[in-house]
């Protein structure tokens, strides 16, 4: 904890990342309470109003308040990206951990399967899966988890291979611990540090992919607010700059903040980097 506090004080980018992401998460949680308008309410008489006192972020083509839609859209974008990383990391940790611990033919077969998924460009494969399942938030999450887990699996496998021959692992086996106990009590807890860093950095990338799929019409169906879909709507009306600018800034700031946190967590969890910077 002391090292973490020291990291927070010394690494300004890490602190900035926490501030940015923390602020967006709080705004997303409080969105129903602080949104000035109903994000789905249409007012054709007020369509395309520029940012002003009544509508700080302006209105869209149907007269809906952009600020309210950005706040409510944050709930969808952040939650969807977070769930993607959580489930992809869990699948990758279990899959890669088993492959690295078992070794031999099992390892070869499991890694070839992960390479098969990674052989396709991430966004292309996600688009194909989403299109095949049909546009919906749930289907988008499934597609993203399918394309995201191999990276975590390969990282976890490498970590397990490095520690599976350690003395404390052999000591646990010699004391009669089963392979299942060794795997879940010794292997996984001592291998997930690098996975945690990757998950933090990938959170920002997941927001980009999630928004990209929504931009292409494969995410939440309209009229539900979502950052990528709002940017897509703004691309149809380039003269009204505020339509795409504000949701785009949400995507940008969350992605940058997550990357700042990931870099800081890498410094915190890597003893060598802590010594160099301490």
C-alpha positions in Angstrom: 0.0 0.0 0.0 2.9 2.4 0.8 4.4 1.7 -2.6 1.0 2.4 -4.3 0.7 5.7 -2.4 4.2 6.6 -3.4 3.3 5.8 -7.0 0.3 8.0 -6.9 2.3 10.9 -5.6 5.2 10.5 -8.0 3.5 9.4 -11.2 1.4 12.3 -12.2 0.1 10.5 -15.3 -1.1 7.6 -13.2 -2.9 10.0 -10.8 -4.4 11.9 -13.8 -5.6 8.6 -15.3 -7.3 7.7 -12.0 -8.9 11.1 -11.8 -10.2 10.9 -15.4 -11.5 7.3 -15.2 -12.9 7.8 -11.7 -14.7 11.0 -12.8 -16.3 9.3 -15.7 -17.3 6.3 -13.6 -19.0 8.5 -11.0 -20.8 10.5 -13.8 -22.0 7.2 -15.3 -23.3 6.0 -12.0 -25.1 9.3 -11.3 -26.2 9.9 -14.8 -29.9 9.2 -14.2 -29.8 11.8 -11.4 -27.7 14.5 -12.9 -28.8 14.3 -16.6 -30.6 17.6 -17.2 -33.1 16.0 -19.8 -34.5 12.7 -20.7 -31.9 11.4 -23.2 -34.6 9.9 -25.4 -37.0 12.9 -25.4 -37.3 14.5 -28.8 -37.9 18.2 -29.4 -37.9 18.9 -33.2 -38.3 22.6 -32.5 -34.9 22.6 -30.8 -33.0 20.4 -33.3 -29.4 21.3 -34.0 -29.2 23.9 -31.3 -25.5 24.8 -30.7 -24.1 24.6 -27.1 -25.7 27.2 -24.9 -27.3 27.8 -21.6 -30.3 25.6 -22.1 -28.2 22.8 -23.7 -24.5 23.0 -22.7 -23.5 20.4 -25.3 -26.2 21.3 -27.9 -28.9 19.1 -29.4 -28.9 16.5 -32.1 -31.0 16.0 -35.3 -34.1 15.1 -33.2 -33.7 17.8 -30.6 -32.3 15.5 -28.0 -30.0 16.9 -25.4 -26.4 15.9 -26.1 -25.1 16.3 -22.5 -27.8 13.9 -21.2 -27.0 11.4 -23.9 -23.3 11.6 -23.3 -23.9 10.9 -19.6 -26.2 8.0 -20.2 -24.1 6.7 -23.0 -21.1 6.5 -20.6 -23.0 3.9 -18.7 -23.3 1.7 -21.8 -19.8 2.2 -23.1 -18.0 1.9 -19.8 -20.1 -1.0 -18.5 -19.8 -2.9 -21.9 -16.0 -2.4 -22.1 -15.5 -3.4 -18.4 -17.6 -6.6 -18.8 -15.6 -7.5 -21.9 -12.3 -7.2 -20.1 -13.5 -9.1 -17.0 -14.9 -12.1 -18.9 -12.1 -12.1 -21.5 -9.5 -12.0 -18.7 -11.2 -14.8 -16.7 -11.4 -17.0 -19.8 -7.8 -16.2 -20.7 -6.4 -16.8 -17.2 -8.1 -20.2 -17.0 -7.3 -21.3 -20.6 -3.7 -20.0 -20.6 -3.1 -21.3 -17.1 -4.2 -24.8 -17.9 -2.1 -24.8 -21.1 1.0 -23.5 -19.4 0.7 -25.9 -16.4 -0.2 -29.0 -18.4 2.5 -28.5 -21.1 3.1 -31.0 -23.9 0.4 -31.9 -26.3 -2.3 -30.1 -24.3 -0.4 -26.9 -24.5 0.2 -27.2 -28.2 -3.4 -27.9 -29.0 -4.7 -25.1 -26.8 -2.2 -22.5 -28.1 -3.0 -23.4 -31.7 -6.6 -22.7 -31.0 -5.8 -19.2 -29.5 -3.6 -18.5 -32.5 -6.5 -19.4 -34.8 -8.5 -16.6 -33.2 -5.6 -14.2 -33.3 -5.0 -14.9 -37.0 -7.9 -12.6 -37.9 -7.8 -8.8 -37.4 -9.6 -8.1 -34.1 -12.1 -5.6 -35.4 -12.9 -7.6 -38.5 -13.6 -10.8 -36.6 -15.7 -8.9 -34.0 -17.7 -7.3 -36.9 -18.3 -10.7 -38.5 -19.5 -12.3 -35.2 -21.6 -9.3 -34.3 -23.2 -9.2 -37.7 -23.9 -12.9 -37.7 -25.5 -12.7 -34.2 -27.4 -9.6 -35.0 -27.0 -6.0 -33.6 -27.5 -5.9 -29.9 -25.5 -5.0 -26.8 -25.4 -8.6 -25.6 -24.2 -9.9 -29.0 -21.5 -7.2 -29.1 -20.2 -8.3 -25.7 -20.1 -11.9 -26.9 -18.1 -10.9 -30.0 -15.7 -8.8 -28.1 -15.0 -11.5 -25.5 -14.4 -14.1 -28.3 -11.8 -11.9 -30.0 -10.2 -10.6 -26.8 -9.4 -13.7 -24.6 -6.4 -15.1 -26.6 -4.2 -12.2 -25.6 -4.8 -12.9 -21.9 -4.4 -16.6 -22.5 -1.0 -16.3 -24.1 0.2 -13.9 -21.4 -1.0 -16.1 -18.6 0.6 -19.2 -20.2 4.0 -17.4 -20.3 3.7 -16.4 -16.7 2.7 -20.0 -15.6 5.6 -21.5 -17.5 8.0 -19.2 -15.7 6.9 -20.2 -12.2 5.6 -23.8 -12.6 9.1 -25.2 -11.8 9.7 -22.9 -8.8 10.7 -24.4 -5.4 7.5 -23.4 -3.7 5.4 -25.2 -6.4 7.5 -28.3 -5.9 7.2 -28.0 -2.2 3.4 -27.9 -2.4 3.4 -31.0 -4.6 5.7 -32.8 -2.2 3.4 -32.0 0.7 0.6 -33.8 -1.1 -1.3 -30.9 -2.7 -3.4 -31.9 -5.7 -2.8 -30.4 -9.1 -6.1 -28.5 -8.8 -5.0 -27.0 -5.4 -1.6 -26.1 -6.8 -3.1 -24.5 -9.8 -5.7 -22.3 -8.0 -3.8 -21.7 -4.8 -0.3 -21.2 -6.1 -0.1 -20.8 -9.8 -2.9 -18.4 -10.6 -2.3 -15.9 -7.6 1.4 -15.6 -8.5 0.8 -15.2 -12.2 -2.0 -12.6 -12.5 0.1 -9.5 -11.9 0.9 -9.1 -15.6 -2.6 -10.0 -16.6 -3.9 -7.2 -14.3 -1.7 -4.6 -16.1 -2.8 -5.9 -19.5 -6.5 -5.7 -18.4 -6.1 -2.1 -17.3 -4.5 -1.0 -20.6 -6.9 -3.1 -22.6 -9.9 -1.4 -20.9 -9.1 1.7 -23.0 -8.7 -0.4 -26.2 -12.0 -2.2 -25.4 -13.8 1.2 -25.3 -12.4 2.0 -28.7 -13.5 -1.4 -30.1 -16.9 -1.2 -28.5 -17.4 2.3 -29.8 -16.2 1.3 -33.2 -18.7 -1.5 -33.4 -21.5 0.8 -32.3 -20.3 3.4 -34.9 -20.9 0.7 -37.5 -24.4 0.0 -36.2 -23.5 -3.3 -34.5 -23.9 -2.2 -30.9 -26.8 -1.0 -28.9 -29.8 -0.4 -31.2 -31.2 3.2 -31.4 -32.4 5.2 -29.8 -30.3 4.1 -26.8 -27.4 6.5 -26.3 -23.9 5.1 -26.7 -20.7 7.1 -27.5 -19.8 5.3 -30.7 -23.4 5.5 -32.1 -23.5 9.2 -31.3 -20.2 9.8 -33.1 -21.7 7.9 -36.1 -24.8 10.1 -36.0 -22.5 13.2 -35.9 -20.6 12.0 -38.9 -23.8 12.5 -41.0 -24.0 16.1 -40.0 -20.4 17.4 -40.1 -21.6 21.1 -40.1 -22.9 20.6 -36.5 -19.5 19.9 -34.9 -20.9 19.3 -31.4 -22.8 16.1 -32.3 -19.6 14.0 -32.6 -17.2 16.1 -30.6 -18.5 15.6 -27.1 -19.1 11.8 -27.3 -15.7 11.6 -29.1 -14.0 13.4 -26.2 -15.6 10.8 -23.8 -14.0 8.0 -25.8 -10.7 9.8 -26.0 -10.4 10.7 -22.4 -11.4 7.3 -21.1 -9.0 5.5 -23.4 -6.1 7.8 -22.4 -6.9 7.6 -18.7 -7.0 3.8 -18.8 -3.6 3.7 -20.5 -2.1 6.1 -17.9 -3.4 3.7 -15.2 -2.0 0.7 -17.0 1.4 2.2 -17.2 1.3 3.1 -13.6 0.2 -0.3 -12.5 3.0 -1.9 -14.5 5.5 0.3 -12.5 3.7 -0.7 -9.3 3.7 -4.5 -9.9 7.2 -4.7 -11.4 9.8 -4.7 -8.6 12.6 -3.7 -11.0 10.8 -0.7 -12.2 9.9 0.3 -8.7 13.6 0.2 -7.7 14.7 2.2 -10.7 12.1 4.9 -10.1 12.2 4.8 -6.3 
